[in-house]
Amino acid sequence: MVQIKALVTDFDGVHTDNTVLVDEEGREFVSCSRRDGMGIELLREKGLHLLILSREANPVVRARARKLRMEVMHHVLDKLPALDDWRREAQLQWEEIAYIGDDINDIDCLKACGLGAVPADAHKDAKVYADLVLTENGGKGAIRELCDYLLANDLVLTP
């Protein structure tokens, strides 16, 4: 049985619904689900390592991570080597990590981690490599659904 010690999330398409609003000065705004935030809080209370790993360079990624009290690595073009460095520093095995991503640049991480999940509206090629295809869309409760799944199935290894 998989025992999860960490949750790693992509940002766009996972925390958000992949929609971006841009004002006349070029500032970008996204929408995130508060339900997802509660799920992350429940996992934090269990002692899980929490990381946002994103290709996106927008400062909104860091702001959301700060709000959720998650570690963040953003503007990462090749996610797997960055995740491997973080994993080794946190003294985690690949099978102890749950990863949620939604697009083709998440496939390597989905394959490497102990549990790979994608939102319902993930890219079809990412779905092929997921252990779990969620029923909720990105930015609409997919992270909360994954958190609830981990907790309900006793997959969280508490310290």
Accessible surface in RSA format (square Angstrom, percent):
REM  Atomic radii and reference values for relative SASA: ProtOr
REM  Chains: A
REM  Algorithm: Lee & Richards
REM  Probe-radius: 1.40
REM  Slices: 20
REM RES _ NUM      All-atoms   Total-Side   Main-Chain    Non-polar    All polar
REM                ABS   REL    ABS   REL    ABS   REL    ABS   REL    ABS   REL
RES MET A   1   182.92  94.7  98.35  65.1  84.58 201.4 105.93  90.1  77.00 102.0
RES VAL A   2    53.64  35.3  45.58  41.3   8.06  19.4  51.22  44.5   2.42   6.6
RES GLN A   3    56.72  31.7  51.84  37.9   4.88  11.6  34.08  72.5  22.64  17.2
RES ILE A   4     0.00   0.0   0.00   0.0   0.00   0.0   0.00   0.0   0.00   0.0
RES LYS A   5    65.05  31.7  63.92  39.2   1.13   2.7  22.19  20.0  42.85  45.6
RES ALA A   6     0.00   0.0   0.00   0.0   0.00   0.0   0.00   0.0   0.00   0.0
RES LEU A   7     0.00   0.0   0.00   0.0   0.00   0.0   0.00   0.0   0.00   0.0
RES VAL A   8     0.00   0.0   0.00   0.0   0.00   0.0   0.00   0.0   0.00   0.0
RES THR A   9     0.00   0.0   0.00   0.0   0.00   0.0   0.00   0.0   0.00   0.0
RES ASP A  10     9.61   6.7   9.61   9.6   0.00   0.0   0.00   0.0   9.61   9.6
RES PHE A  11     0.12   0.1   0.12   0.1   0.00   0.0   0.12   0.1   0.00   0.0
RES ASP A  12    41.70  29.2  39.13  38.9   2.57   6.1  21.22  49.9  20.48  20.4
RES GLY A  13     3.60   4.4   0.00   N/A   3.60   4.4   2.54   7.0   1.06   2.4
RES VAL A  14     0.00   0.0   0.00   0.0   0.00   0.0   0.00   0.0   0.00   0.0
RES HIS A  15     1.62   0.9   1.14   0.8   0.47   1.2   0.47   0.5   1.14   1.3
RES THR A  16     0.25   0.2   0.25   0.3   0.00   0.0   0.00   0.0   0.25   0.4
RES ASP A  17    44.78  31.4  29.69  29.5  15.09  35.7  10.52  24.8  34.25  34.2
RES ASN A  18    93.60  64.5  64.50  62.3  29.09  70.1  24.64  59.3  68.95  66.6
RES THR A  19    73.92  52.6  66.37  67.3   7.55  18.0  48.99  65.8  24.93  37.7
RES VAL A  20    70.71  46.5  52.57  47.6  18.14  43.7  52.60  45.7  18.11  49.1
RES LEU A  21   118.84  66.2 116.82  83.6   2.02   5.1 118.84  83.5   0.00   0.0
RES VAL A  22    89.40  58.8  54.95  49.8  34.45  83.0  55.89  48.6  33.51  90.9
RES ASP A  23    32.55  22.8  19.33  19.2  13.22  31.3  25.97  61.1   6.57   6.6
RES GLU A  24   162.79  93.5 117.22  88.7  45.57 108.5  71.93 139.1  90.86  74.2
RES GLU A  25   126.39  72.6  90.07  68.1  36.32  86.5  37.25  72.1  89.14  72.8
RES GLY A  26    47.97  59.2   0.00   N/A  47.97  59.2  27.33  75.0  20.64  46.2
RES ARG A  27   132.77  55.7 126.47  64.5   6.29  15.0  62.78  85.8  69.98  42.4
RES GLU A  28    71.70  41.2  56.03  42.4  15.66  37.3   5.65  10.9  66.05  53.9
RES PHE A  29   100.54  50.3  98.64  61.1   1.91   5.0 100.42  60.9   0.12   0.4
RES VAL A  30    38.04  25.0   7.32   6.6  30.72  74.0  11.40   9.9  26.64  72.3
RES SER A  31    70.53  59.6  62.82  83.8   7.71  17.8  39.30  83.7  31.22  43.7
RES CYS A  32    37.32  28.2  11.53  12.9  25.79  60.6   7.27  18.4  30.04  32.4
RES SER A  33    14.06  11.9   6.46   8.6   7.60  17.5  11.17  23.8   2.89   4.0
RES ARG A  34   186.95  78.5 173.81  88.6  13.14  31.3  76.45 104.5 110.50  67.0
RES ARG A  35   122.34  51.4 118.76  60.5   3.57   8.5  59.02  80.7  63.32  38.4
RES ASP A  36     1.61   1.1   1.61   1.6   0.00   0.0   1.46   3.4   0.15   0.1
RES GLY A  37    11.46  14.1   0.00   N/A  11.46  14.1   8.19  22.5   3.27   7.3
RES MET A  38    89.56  46.4  85.82  56.8   3.75   8.9  79.50  67.6  10.06  13.3
RES GLY A  39     0.00   0.0   0.00   N/A   0.00   0.0   0.00   0.0   0.00   0.0
RES ILE A  40     0.00   0.0   0.00   0.0   0.00   0.0   0.00   0.0   0.00   0.0
RES GLU A  41    69.79  40.1  69.79  52.8   0.00   0.0   8.68  16.8  61.11  49.9
RES LEU A  42    54.90  30.6  53.39  38.2   1.51   3.8  53.41  37.5   1.49   4.0
RES LEU A  43     0.00   0.0   0.00   0.0   0.00   0.0   0.00   0.0   0.00   0.0
RES ARG A  44    53.04  22.3  44.33  22.6   8.72  20.8  34.46  47.1  18.58  11.3
RES GLU A  45   123.20  70.7  84.03  63.6  39.17  93.3  45.98  88.9  77.22  63.0
RES LYS A  46    93.22  45.5  88.91  54.6   4.31  10.3  37.77  34.0  55.45  59.1
RES GLY A  47    40.94  50.5   0.00   N/A  40.94  50.5  22.10  60.7  18.84  42.2
RES LEU A  48    10.67   5.9   0.16   0.1  10.51  26.4   0.60   0.4  10.07  27.1
RES HIS A  49    69.34  37.9  62.20  43.2   7.14  18.3  39.88  41.1  29.46  34.3
RES LEU A  50    10.40   5.8   4.72   3.4   5.68  14.3   4.72   3.3   5.68  15.3
RES LEU A  51     0.36   0.2   0.36   0.3   0.00   0.0   0.36   0.2   0.00   0.0
RES ILE A  52     0.00   0.0   0.00   0.0   0.00   0.0   0.00   0.0   0.00   0.0
RES LEU A  53     0.00   0.0   0.00   0.0   0.00   0.0   0.00   0.0   0.00   0.0
RES SER A  54     1.46   1.2   1.46   2.0   0.00   0.0   0.00   0.0   1.46   2.0
RES ARG A  55   121.92  51.2 117.22  59.8   4.70  11.2  33.49  45.8  88.43  53.6
RES GLU A  56    55.77  32.0  49.07  37.1   6.70  15.9  10.62  20.5  45.15  36.9
RES ALA A  57    49.54  45.5  36.68  56.6  12.85  29.2  36.93  52.0  12.61  33.4
RES ASN A  58    21.36  14.7  14.12  13.6   7.24  17.4   9.27  22.3  12.09  11.7
RES PRO A  59   103.29  75.3  98.79  90.1   4.50  16.4 101.43  83.7   1.86  11.6
RES VAL A  60    37.50  24.7  32.58  29.5   4.92  11.9  36.33  31.6   1.16   3.2
RES VAL A  61     0.00   0.0   0.00   0.0   0.00   0.0   0.00   0.0   0.00   0.0
RES ARG A  62   114.57  48.1 114.39  58.3   0.18   0.4  41.51  56.7  73.05  44.3
RES ALA A  63    43.01  39.5  37.52  57.9   5.49  12.5  37.81  53.2   5.21  13.8
RES ARG A  64    34.43  14.5  31.05  15.8   3.38   8.0  14.10  19.3  20.32  12.3
RES ALA A  65     0.75   0.7   0.75   1.2   0.00   0.0   0.75   1.1   0.00   0.0
RES ARG A  66   161.29  67.7 144.77  73.8  16.52  39.3  78.51 107.3  82.78  50.2
RES LYS A  67   133.79  65.3 106.33  65.2  27.46  65.4  66.48  59.8  67.31  71.7
RES LEU A  68    11.47   6.4  10.10   7.2   1.37   3.5  11.47   8.1   0.00   0.0
RES ARG A  69   163.38  68.6 138.83  70.8  24.55  58.5  68.99  94.3  94.38  57.2
RES MET A  70    13.35   6.9   0.00   0.0  13.35  31.8   2.51   2.1  10.84  14.4
RES GLU A  71    92.60  53.2  82.61  62.5   9.99  23.8  45.98  88.9  46.62  38.1
RES VAL A  72    27.31  18.0   8.39   7.6  18.92  45.6   8.39   7.3  18.92  51.3
RES MET A  73    54.38  28.2  48.86  32.3   5.52  13.2  51.30  43.6   3.08   4.1
RES HIS A  74    40.29  22.0  22.84  15.9  17.45  44.6  17.19  17.7  23.10  26.9
RES HIS A  75   110.33  60.3  97.01  67.4  13.32  34.1  70.99  73.2  39.34  45.8
RES VAL A  76    21.43  14.1  17.51  15.9   3.91   9.4  21.26  18.5   0.17   0.5
RES LEU A  77   113.19  63.0  94.08  67.3  19.12  48.1  94.08  66.1  19.12  51.4
RES ASP A  78    89.33  62.6  80.38  80.0   8.95  21.2  32.70  76.9  56.64  56.5
RES LYS A  79     5.88   2.9   2.29   1.4   3.59   8.5   2.05   1.8   3.83   4.1
RES LEU A  80    54.03  30.1  52.74  37.7   1.28   3.2  52.74  37.0   1.28   3.5
RES PRO A  81    70.17  51.1  63.21  57.6   6.96  25.3  69.74  57.6   0.43   2.7
RES ALA A  82    15.66  14.4  10.07  15.5   5.59  12.7  14.68  20.7   0.98   2.6
RES LEU A  83     0.00   0.0   0.00   0.0   0.00   0.0   0.00   0.0   0.00   0.0
RES ASP A  84    35.01  24.5  35.01  34.8   0.00   0.0   5.84  13.8  29.16  29.1
RES ASP A  85    80.74  56.6  75.56  75.2   5.18  12.2  25.88  60.9  54.86  54.7
RES TRP A  86    18.88   7.6  13.81   6.7   5.07  11.9  16.91   9.0   1.97   3.2
RES ARG A  87    29.96  12.6  29.96  15.3   0.00   0.0   0.00   0.0  29.96  18.2
RES ARG A  88   133.68  56.1 118.09  60.2  15.58  37.1  54.70  74.8  78.98  47.9
RES GLU A  89   152.34  87.5 122.76  92.9  29.57  70.4  47.41  91.7 104.92  85.7
RES ALA A  90    24.49  22.5   5.95   9.2  18.55  42.2  15.74  22.2   8.76  23.2
RES GLN A  91   156.60  87.6 130.91  95.7  25.69  61.2  41.70  88.8 114.91  87.1
RES LEU A  92     3.94   2.2   2.26   1.6   1.69   4.2   2.26   1.6   1.69   4.5
RES GLN A  93    97.19  54.3  97.19  71.0   0.00   0.0  21.29  45.3  75.90  57.6
RES TRP A  94    59.83  24.0  58.59  28.4   1.24   2.9  42.33  22.6  17.50  28.4
RES GLU A  95   100.67  57.8  99.00  74.9   1.67   4.0  50.80  98.3  49.87  40.7
RES GLU A  96    25.62  14.7  25.62  19.4   0.00   0.0   5.91  11.4  19.71  16.1
RES ILE A  97     0.00   0.0   0.00   0.0   0.00   0.0   0.00   0.0   0.00   0.0
RES ALA A  98     0.34   0.3   0.34   0.5   0.00   0.0   0.34   0.5   0.00   0.0
RES TYR A  99     0.10   0.0   0.00   0.0   0.10   0.3   0.00   0.0   0.10   0.1
RES ILE A 100     0.00   0.0   0.00   0.0   0.00   0.0   0.00   0.0   0.00   0.0
RES GLY A 101     0.00   0.0   0.00   N/A   0.00   0.0   0.00   0.0   0.00   0.0
RES ASP A 102    10.54   7.4   9.90   9.9   0.64   1.5   0.78   1.8   9.76   9.7
RES ASP A 103    52.82  37.0  52.82  52.6   0.00   0.0   8.72  20.5  44.10  44.0
RES ILE A 104   102.99  58.6  91.66  68.3  11.33  27.3  91.70  66.0  11.29  30.6
RES ASN A 105    56.32  38.8  36.78  35.5  19.54  47.1  33.37  80.3  22.95  22.2
RES ASP A 106     0.00   0.0   0.00   0.0   0.00   0.0   0.00   0.0   0.00   0.0
RES ILE A 107    25.90  14.7  25.90  19.3   0.00   0.0  25.90  18.7   0.00   0.0
RES ASP A 108    72.29  50.6  68.46  68.1   3.83   9.1   9.89  23.3  62.40  62.2
RES CYS A 109     0.35   0.3   0.26   0.3   0.09   0.2   0.00   0.0   0.35   0.4
RES LEU A 110     2.40   1.3   0.00   0.0   2.40   6.0   0.00   0.0   2.40   6.5
RES LYS A 111   121.05  59.1  88.73  54.4  32.32  77.0  51.84  46.7  69.21  73.7
RES ALA A 112    34.13  31.4  12.27  18.9  21.86  49.7  23.04  32.5  11.08  29.4
RES CYS A 113     9.01   6.8   0.00   0.0   9.01  21.2   0.10   0.2   8.91   9.6
RES GLY A 114    22.28  27.5   0.00   N/A  22.28  27.5   8.61  23.6  13.67  30.6
RES LEU A 115    16.74   9.3  16.62  11.9   0.12   0.3  16.62  11.7   0.12   0.3
RES GLY A 116     0.00   0.0   0.00   N/A   0.00   0.0   0.00   0.0   0.00   0.0
RES ALA A 117     0.27   0.3   0.27   0.4   0.00   0.0   0.27   0.4   0.00   0.0
RES VAL A 118     0.00   0.0   0.00   0.0   0.00   0.0   0.00   0.0   0.00   0.0
RES PRO A 119     0.00   0.0   0.00   0.0   0.00   0.0   0.00   0.0   0.00   0.0
RES ALA A 120    27.28  25.1  19.72  30.4   7.55  17.2  20.48  28.8   6.79  18.0
RES ASP A 121    78.29  54.8  46.72  46.5  31.57  74.7  32.51  76.5  45.78  45.7
RES ALA A 122     8.63   7.9   0.00   0.0   8.63  19.6   0.47   0.7   8.16  21.6
RES HIS A 123    73.99  40.4  61.74  42.9  12.25  31.3  43.77  45.1  30.23  35.2
RES LYS A 124   145.65  71.1 138.56  85.0   7.09  16.9 108.44  97.6  37.21  39.6
RES ASP A 125    55.12  38.6  54.36  54.1   0.77   1.8  10.82  25.5  44.30  44.2
RES ALA A 126     0.00   0.0   0.00   0.0   0.00   0.0   0.00   0.0   0.00   0.0
RES LYS A 127    71.85  35.1  64.27  39.4   7.59  18.1  25.67  23.1  46.18  49.2
RES VAL A 128   112.42  74.0  80.94  73.3  31.48  75.9  89.66  77.9  22.76  61.7
RES TYR A 129    96.13  44.9  82.23  46.8  13.90  36.2  42.89  32.2  53.24  65.6
RES ALA A 130    20.30  18.7   0.00   0.0  20.30  46.2   0.28   0.4  20.02  53.0
RES ASP A 131    93.90  65.8  55.51  55.3  38.38  90.8  19.38  45.6  74.51  74.3
RES LEU A 132    36.33  20.2  34.27  24.5   2.06   5.2  36.30  25.5   0.03   0.1
RES VAL A 133    71.65  47.1  49.43  44.7  22.22  53.5  49.43  42.9  22.22  60.3
RES LEU A 134     5.08   2.8   1.52   1.1   3.56   8.9   2.18   1.5   2.89   7.8
RES THR A 135   114.52  81.5  87.82  89.0  26.70  63.6  79.46 106.7  35.06  53.0
RES GLU A 136    61.29  35.2  60.29  45.6   1.00   2.4   6.04  11.7  55.25  45.1
RES ASN A 137    62.28  42.9  60.06  58.0   2.21   5.3   2.55   6.1  59.73  57.7
RES GLY A 138     0.22   0.3   0.00   N/A   0.22   0.3   0.22   0.6   0.00   0.0
RES GLY A 139     6.67   8.2   0.00   N/A   6.67   8.2   0.05   0.1   6.62  14.8
RES LYS A 140   101.18  49.4  99.38  61.0   1.81   4.3  57.19  51.5  44.00  46.9
RES GLY A 141     1.23   1.5   0.00   N/A   1.23   1.5   0.00   0.0   1.23   2.8
RES ALA A 142     0.00   0.0   0.00   0.0   0.00   0.0   0.00   0.0   0.00   0.0
RES ILE A 143     0.00   0.0   0.00   0.0   0.00   0.0   0.00   0.0   0.00   0.0
RES ARG A 144    59.77  25.1  59.77  30.5   0.00   0.0  10.77  14.7  49.00  29.7
RES GLU A 145    44.65  25.6  38.67  29.3   5.98  14.2  27.86  53.9  16.79  13.7
RES LEU A 146     0.11   0.1   0.11   0.1   0.00   0.0   0.11   0.1   0.00   0.0
RES CYS A 147     0.00   0.0   0.00   0.0   0.00   0.0   0.00   0.0   0.00   0.0
RES ASP A 148    60.13  42.1  56.82  56.6   3.31   7.8  28.42  66.9  31.71  31.6
RES TYR A 149    78.82  36.8  73.16  41.6   5.66  14.7  42.04  31.6  36.78  45.3
RES LEU A 150     0.00   0.0   0.00   0.0   0.00   0.0   0.00   0.0   0.00   0.0
RES LEU A 151    45.75  25.5  32.37  23.2  13.38  33.6  33.66  23.6  12.09  32.5
RES ALA A 152    85.54  78.7  46.61  71.9  38.94  88.6  59.21  83.4  26.33  69.8
RES ASN A 153    67.70  46.7  55.98  54.1  11.73  28.2  13.60  32.7  54.10  52.3
RES ASP A 154   108.46  76.0  99.17  98.7   9.28  21.9  29.25  68.8  79.21  79.0
RES LEU A 155    20.54  11.4  20.54  14.7   0.00   0.0  20.54  14.4   0.00   0.0
RES VAL A 156    20.50  13.5   4.40   4.0  16.09  38.8   4.40   3.8  16.09  43.6
RES LEU A 157    70.62  39.3  65.85  47.1   4.77  12.0  66.28  46.6   4.33  11.7
RES THR A 158    68.27  48.6  52.97  53.7  15.30  36.5  21.74  29.2  46.53  70.3
RES PRO A 159   147.32 107.4  73.49  67.0  73.82 268.4 114.82  94.8  32.50 202.0
END  Absolute sums over single chains surface
CHAIN  1 A     8009.0       6487.8       1521.3       4156.1       3853.0
END  Absolute sums over all chains
TOTAL          8009.0       6487.8       1521.3       4156.1       3853.0
